[in-house]
Structure formats: C-alpha cells, structure tokens
Amino acid sequence: MGAKRGPADPGRRERIMTATERILLEHGIAGLSHRAVAREADVPLGSTTYYFATLDDLLDAATRRLSERYARRLRTWGAELGEISRAGLVEALADLVETLLRDDRAALVLSFELSAAAMRRPELRDSALLYAETERQVLGAHTDERTARALSRVLDGLLLHSLAAATPPTRSDITGPLAALLTPDD
C-alpha cells in the first residue's frame, strides 16, 4: 500500500501520532526519527515534518498523549477507590504497581527514559513530569499533599527498581515501603 496523499487523507496526523507511540514504546527515544515514523505511518516523509517540525515536537506530542492516557487511567483508578483507609490504600497501590508492571511495562520504561532524557533536554521536562503530577493529584484525593508527594516518589522508585530488576518484586517488596509511609505505627 502506498502512502496516502492530499485532502483525502484526514487521518494522517493521527496515523503519525499512533506510529510515533508505537516506535517509542517498542524502541524508545533512540528509535525515533521522522523517517521511521513516516515508514510506520505509511505517509510521505514531508508529512511528519509538516505536522511536527522537529523530533522534540514529535516526542513532546506523543509523550503528552501517552501521559494523558495514563492520567485518565489513574484518575479512574483513584475515583473507584472511594473512601479508603490508609491500610487499604497500601493494598490498592500495591495492586496498581503489580498491574502497571504486568500490563504497561513498555509505557513505564518510556516514562523513565523520558525523565532521564529531560535531565539534559529541558524542553522535555514538562512532558516528563506529567506522570508524577498526575500521581500526586490522584493520591492527594486520598491523603494530604505532603504524603501524596512522598507516595508519588516512592511509587517511582518502586517501579524503576522493579523494571531494572532481574525478577519481579514480591508483594511485600511493594507493600513494605508503602506501609512505612502510610501506616508507620501499625
């Protein structure tokens, strides 16, 4: 199938975004190029630069889209918790960590890769921090602001270490740090 052209192709930008996400999730930031996206989206190379002048523009748009998807998922998760005790929140967060590691590993790897890239590329910082900001907002509905920030950082640490480890974390590997923060006197 040849690349679609002209006004008869209103879905071109969407195909470019979808292709970008697939490349990022499969190959990371290093695998992203206008040429790779054009090939994956089956569009002319000029289409990618028409919509996204630079790779950073493309990366930022895709990252924001992935972050928004994660944010919707996390907000739904948080809303479904309802009123919950701190001990219940430990278990719910452990369930979330296990689910993310099992079902969204590629997206997690990408989020940490983006965070690392943002250390040297300031133009990526806003996108890189969307994940943590969403976590803080959602957790803030179930605890105080200070604890929500601390939980977000603990979650990041748990996820990062779990992604890098040779074996998955045990349930107590996950609940231990969360319980130390949320239920220290239990």
C-alpha positions as CSV (number, residue, x, y, z in Angstrom):
1,M,0.0,0.0,0.0
2,G,1.4,3.4,-1.0
3,A,1.4,6.5,1.2
4,K,-2.0,8.3,1.1
5,R,-1.8,11.9,0.0
6,G,-3.8,15.1,0.0
7,P,-7.1,16.2,1.4
8,A,-8.5,12.7,1.0
9,D,-6.3,11.7,4.0
10,P,-7.8,13.5,7.0
11,G,-6.4,10.9,9.4
12,R,-2.8,11.5,8.5
13,R,-1.9,13.4,11.7
14,E,-3.5,10.7,13.8
15,R,-1.6,7.9,12.0
16,I,1.6,9.8,12.6
17,M,0.9,10.1,16.3
18,T,-0.1,6.4,16.5
19,A,3.1,5.4,14.7
20,T,5.2,7.6,16.9
21,E,3.7,6.0,20.0
22,R,4.4,2.5,18.7
23,I,8.0,3.4,17.9
24,L,8.6,5.0,21.3
25,L,7.0,2.0,23.1
26,E,9.0,-0.6,21.1
27,H,12.3,1.2,20.5
28,G,12.5,4.1,22.9
29,I,13.6,7.6,22.2
30,A,16.7,6.4,20.3
31,G,14.5,4.7,17.7
32,L,12.5,7.8,16.9
33,S,13.1,9.6,13.6
34,H,10.9,11.4,11.1
35,R,11.9,8.7,8.6
36,A,10.9,5.8,11.0
37,V,7.6,7.4,11.8
38,A,6.8,8.1,8.1
39,R,7.5,4.5,7.3
40,E,5.5,3.2,10.2
41,A,2.6,5.5,9.5
42,D,2.8,4.9,5.7
43,V,2.9,8.6,4.9
44,P,5.4,10.7,3.0
45,L,8.4,11.9,5.0
46,G,7.3,15.5,4.5
47,S,4.1,14.9,6.3
48,T,5.9,14.2,9.6
49,T,7.8,17.4,9.3
50,Y,4.7,19.3,8.2
51,Y,2.9,18.4,11.5
52,F,6.0,18.2,13.7
53,A,8.9,20.4,12.6
54,T,11.4,18.8,15.0
55,L,11.8,15.4,16.7
56,D,11.4,17.1,20.0
57,D,7.9,18.4,18.8
58,L,7.0,14.9,17.8
59,L,8.3,13.4,21.0
60,D,6.6,16.0,23.1
61,A,3.2,15.5,21.4
62,A,3.4,11.7,21.7
63,T,4.5,11.9,25.3
64,R,1.7,14.2,26.2
65,R,-0.8,11.9,24.6
66,L,0.6,8.8,26.4
67,S,0.6,10.9,29.7
68,E,-3.0,11.9,29.2
69,R,-4.0,8.3,28.6
70,Y,-2.2,7.3,31.8
71,A,-3.8,10.3,33.6
72,R,-7.3,9.2,32.6
73,R,-6.5,5.6,33.8
74,L,-5.1,6.8,37.1
75,R,-8.0,9.2,37.7
76,T,-10.4,6.4,37.1
77,W,-8.5,4.1,39.5
78,G,-8.5,6.9,42.1
79,A,-12.2,7.6,41.8
80,E,-13.0,3.9,42.1
81,L,-11.2,3.8,45.5
82,G,-13.8,5.9,47.2
83,E,-13.3,6.3,50.9
84,I,-10.3,4.1,51.8
85,S,-8.2,3.6,54.9
86,R,-4.5,4.0,54.8
87,A,-4.0,0.3,55.1
88,G,-6.5,-0.2,52.2
89,L,-4.6,2.4,50.2
90,V,-1.3,0.4,50.7
91,E,-3.0,-2.6,49.2
92,A,-4.7,-0.7,46.4
93,L,-1.3,0.9,45.5
94,A,0.4,-2.5,45.5
95,D,-2.3,-3.8,43.2
96,L,-1.7,-0.8,40.9
97,V,2.1,-1.3,40.9
98,E,1.7,-5.0,40.0
99,T,-0.8,-4.2,37.3
100,L,1.4,-1.5,35.8
101,L,4.4,-3.8,35.8
102,R,2.5,-6.6,34.2
103,D,0.3,-4.7,31.7
104,D,2.1,-1.4,30.9
105,R,5.8,-2.2,31.1
106,A,6.6,-0.5,27.8
107,A,4.9,2.7,28.8
108,L,6.7,2.7,32.2
109,V,10.1,2.2,30.6
110,L,9.3,5.1,28.2
111,S,8.2,7.3,31.1
112,F,11.5,6.7,32.9
113,E,13.5,7.1,29.7
114,L,11.8,10.4,29.1
115,S,12.6,11.5,32.6
116,A,16.3,10.7,32.1
117,A,16.3,12.5,28.7
118,A,14.7,15.6,30.4
119,M,17.7,15.9,32.6
120,R,19.8,17.0,29.6
121,R,17.0,18.3,27.4
122,P,15.0,21.0,29.3
123,E,12.4,21.2,26.5
124,L,11.2,17.8,27.6
125,R,10.8,18.5,31.3
126,D,7.1,19.5,31.2
127,S,6.2,16.3,29.4
128,A,8.4,14.2,31.6
129,L,6.8,15.5,34.8
130,L,3.2,14.9,33.7
131,Y,3.2,11.3,35.1
132,A,4.3,12.4,38.6
133,E,2.0,15.3,38.6
134,T,-1.0,13.1,37.9
135,E,0.0,10.6,40.6
136,R,0.3,13.5,43.1
137,Q,-3.1,14.8,42.2
138,V,-4.9,11.5,42.4
139,L,-3.1,10.5,45.6
140,G,-3.9,13.9,47.0
141,A,-7.6,13.0,47.0
142,H,-6.9,10.1,49.4
143,T,-4.3,11.7,51.7
144,D,-2.7,15.0,52.5
145,E,-0.5,16.9,49.9
146,R,2.8,16.1,51.6
147,T,2.1,12.4,51.8
148,A,0.8,12.4,48.2
149,R,4.1,13.9,47.0
150,A,6.1,11.3,49.0
151,L,3.9,8.5,47.7
152,S,4.5,9.6,44.1
153,R,8.2,9.5,44.7
154,V,8.1,6.1,46.4
155,L,6.0,4.7,43.6
156,D,8.5,6.0,41.1
157,G,11.3,4.3,43.0
158,L,9.4,1.0,43.3
159,L,8.6,1.0,39.6
160,L,12.0,2.0,38.4
161,H,13.8,-0.6,40.6
162,S,11.2,-3.2,39.6
163,L,11.8,-2.5,35.9
164,A,15.6,-2.8,36.3
165,A,15.5,-6.0,38.5
166,A,16.0,-9.4,37.1
167,T,13.0,-10.7,39.0
168,P,9.6,-9.1,39.7
169,P,9.1,-7.7,43.2
170,T,7.3,-9.7,45.8
171,R,4.1,-8.3,47.3
172,S,6.0,-7.4,50.4
173,D,8.7,-5.6,48.4
174,I,5.9,-3.4,47.2
175,T,3.8,-3.0,50.3
176,G,6.7,-2.5,52.7
177,P,7.8,1.0,51.6
178,L,4.1,2.0,51.1
179,A,3.2,0.8,54.6
180,A,6.2,2.5,56.1
181,L,4.9,5.8,54.7
182,L,1.1,5.3,55.1
183,T,0.8,3.2,58.2
184,P,4.1,3.6,60.2
185,D,2.6,2.7,63.5
186,D,0.7,-0.4,62.5
